[in-house]
Every structure is written in C-alpha cells, then in structure tokens.
Amino acid sequence: MGQDVELRKFTRQDRLRFRLKAQECLDVLASMLSHGHFEVGEPKIGMEIELNLVDEAMQPAMANAEVLEAIADPDFQTELGQFNIEINLAPRPLQGDHIRELERDVRKSLNSADERARSVGSRLAMVGMLPTLTEQQFEHKWISANARYDLINQQIFAARGEDIELNIGGVRLPGSREVESLCTTSDTIMPEAACTSVQLHLQVAPESFAAHWNAAQALAGVQVALAANSPFFAGRALWHETRIPMFEQATDTRPPELKNQGVRPRVWFGERWITSIFDLFEENSRYFPALLPICNDEDPRAMFERGEVPSLAELKLHNGTVYRWNRPIYDIANGRYHLRLENRVLSAGPSVIDTLADAAFYYGTLRSFVDADRPVWTQMSFDAALENLHSAARSGFSARLYWPEVGWVSPQELVLRRLLPMAHAGLEACGVSAAVRDRYLGVIEGRALRQLSGSGWQREAVVARERAGDSREQALAGMLADYLVNMHHGDPVHTWSW
C-alpha cells in the first residue's frame, strides 16, 4: 500500500527541502553500505497479494472500507481503488517446508476473509485484472479514502498537465479474425487500480543485491509468460498480461513532448545492469522529481553516527513512487535495518497453489542464476531482457524470447529444457525440501506442458461462452463466476476446463 500521508498542498520550498533531505539520506545510505552493518541471516521470503472485490453479479464492488471492517485483520489493507484490498503475509525462512506452510496460511486467510466479505455482499477475486471492470469505474469518486492515493493522483496530473492516454492493441482471441484494442483517456489514475499483483520479497545481503536484481530482471519475461493472468480490460481482449502496459501508461507523468525527449517513465524496467543497490536509489534521486515531497525532522547522519537506526524516510517515500518491476527496499525490523528485493511482475492468482508455484520457480531460478559461474545477465543485453518482458506480456506462451546460447526460443522450451532444472537446483541449494520442490515445480511443469496460464484459460472460456451465444458482457461475467469456483476449489489453472 505504501506509507500513509495526510492530504495537503505542496509548495516550491517543500520540493527543494525534500530534494536536499533525500540526497542526505542517499549519502547516509552510502555510508551504511560501506560499513556493512546490515542484517544478513538465512534467506527470508515475504509476499503481498492484491485482491479485487466483486458482488454476486460479478461486477466490481466499491466496498473495501466495509469489507475491511468485516475482515477485521491488520494483515488486510486498502489499495488504490475501492474495489481493491491487499493482504501482507509475514516473512519466513525459505528453507525446509516453509513455502508449504505459506500456502496453508494464504489459503486459510483468504478463505476466512472471503467468508466475512460475503457477509457484507462482496467476494474476493484473485485475478490480475478484473474482467468485468468498465471505463465507468475510472471516476475519481471510486478512489479509496486514504489521502495518499488522492495526493498521488493530484501530483501525477499536475506533472503531466493533461489527461492520461491509454492505447493498447490486442491479441486475437482463438478463432477470431478481429484484433481488439483500447484507445481512451482518463482524468484519474484509476486504471492503475485495475492492475492487481503478487509481490515477492527476498531479504538480500548488500554485497549480493546487484546480482539478485540483475537475475530478477533477466527472469522477468519468463515469469510473465508463465503466469500471465490479465487478458481483458473494459470489455476488450488485449495483451495476455495487460497489467504491464496498463500500469506503464496509467501512472505516466510525461506528456508526449517529454516522452520524445527521452524522459524516463515512473513505471520503469530500468536501462542497465547494476553493480550495487546504491545505483538504483541514486537513479531515483537523479531522474525522478518527488511526487510526495514530505520531510520529517529526523537527522539521518547524526543518528547513524550515534549508532542508531535511521529511517531514511525521504529515501523510502521517494522509492515508493518510482514503480520499478524489480524494486529495491530499505527497511527496519526489530531495531535492525536490512535490504529486500521486491519482485512486482506477477499477476494475482489464479489459485493459491499457482501463486506459490510461481514464487518457488522465481526463488529457485534466481538462486541458480546468482550462483552461476557465468551469470545470465553477462551474456545478454539489458534491452533483450526488456524486450522479453514486453513480448511475454503481449503474447504469453506464444511469445518468442531471447536467451543466451539458445537464441530465440518459446517459453515452453526454455522453461522445460533449461530453467526448471535450475529452479530445482536453486531451491535445493536454499535447503528447500524435495517434497516442496516437487509439489510446486510440478505445477510449473504442468502449466508449461499444456501451455496454459490464467490468461489462456480466461480467453478460451470467454470464446466458448460467446460461441454458445453469450454477449461479451455475459461471457466475461460467466467466465469470472467459473473462475472463482475454480480459484476456491484450489487446483492449479492448467487442470481447469472451460
């Protein structure tokens, strides 16, 4: 969700003071990195899952305040839209059977939350983009009450100076001759609320952060091809993972003239491999004006020199408004500071076991990439990793990805022949039990063999309903109702029928 703030107006002095304070935080971070006092223990993993709310007719339920009151669990929080909530799962070790325990905890929490949401007329939907959303849900009145969201909305439009343009060309549905597309404008950032994700966290030592970030960037396209789950938006069949272009466009502070000048977007893959986590925070400070220039009274340099733990509040606040697909995190827990890598490319859903399978594949493959004698990112250009992400988002399992020593390859062949063995080896190196490895990587193998992600299932299910006589609106609502039944039943998506 990000840091809570109060609704306010910002002055020119606020922006200058924030820039200076953020630079001071950056200087202190450099000192902290050179002294090497970050907490480093066994690998820990964490997870956030963003959820949609629907009513009994499968339409968006603008009821997150009421639903959160009914759930009454501090692990659940608001998100941007009134039809969104988020669950934060406590971090735990990666080794042993902890991923299996995480699956049980997620399922238990979601079942309980869904039961309580039903008591106030809503249901939870774990899906990358809610298929029944329409352009009528873009209105400002549907932004959640938290002042942070309204402030960000104001600041993005103040920087942009005009409405947001959404232009996304589609991918033909099976059996169709037509290519659908979205071309519209919005006077709010509410289209961003349509993009619900799973965010995977990994605590990382400072000296190995760059390797982990580079590895995650190289893997991002493969992750999306395997786990695409957002093919429909505003009644149209668009990309397999429409979240990617939608999020890029819905929070863009640049009018066309600034794009033409090469100004960097706030939703950013990056532009180079890095050598230190400092590179990423330094880029944030160098390239991106503050959206929320709010300063506190802490003196981070004095705190650090006294041996205390500085919050680096301005650095953290600014980092939270630069939307990298793999984001660096500085945080404090139990009086100790640490670093995390936050992976943000995955859609929510379709099922809990699918979500944990995606996590296991990510953590295992990442470990093998980092441990390799010749890391994958030293063998491919950064532009190739970016092109893989967009190709996978557009076409899912039909994409062609570039991979070192292979050339252009399908996601299916790349996963089955190369990456699944690496994921097994990486999880084993992390101390993950054989039973856990087999359970979750078996799901990835089954999905790759059938070439069926959540997006593929949604597209086929809608086509089947339309061939039976449903309108698009009826097909999307009926498909979503079936999706929720399958989601709660709990089997992985590659076993679902339509």
GIUR-V768383 format. One record per run of one state. SS is the DSSP state (2 for helix, 1 for strand, 0 for the rest). FROM is the first residue (numbers start at 1). TO is the last residue. If there is no record, write none. Layout:
{{SS	FROM	TO} {SS	FROM	TO}}
This chain:
{{0	1	11} {2	12	35} {0	36	43} {1	44	54} {0	55	59} {1	60	60} {0	61	63} {2	64	71} {0	72	75} {1	76	78} {0	79	80} {1	81	81} {0	82	83} {1	84	93} {0	94	95} {1	96	96} {0	97	97} {2	98	118} {0	119	122} {1	123	125} {0	126	134} {2	135	138} {0	139	139} {2	140	142} {1	143	143} {0	144	146} {2	147	160} {0	161	163} {1	164	169} {0	170	180} {1	181	186} {0	187	189} {2	190	193} {0	194	196} {1	197	204} {0	205	205} {2	206	227} {0	228	229} {1	230	230} {0	231	231} {1	232	233} {0	234	235} {1	236	237} {0	238	240} {1	241	241} {2	242	250} {0	251	255} {2	256	260} {0	261	266} {1	267	268} {0	269	276} {2	277	287} {0	288	299} {2	300	305} {0	306	312} {2	313	319} {0	320	322} {1	323	324} {0	325	325} {1	326	333} {0	334	335} {1	336	347} {0	348	351} {2	352	371} {0	372	375} {2	376	378} {0	379	381} {2	382	398} {0	399	399} {1	400	403} {0	404	406} {1	407	410} {2	411	429} {0	430	431} {1	432	432} {0	433	433} {2	434	450} {0	451	453} {2	454	467} {0	468	471} {2	472	489} {0	490	492} {2	493	495} {0	496	498}}
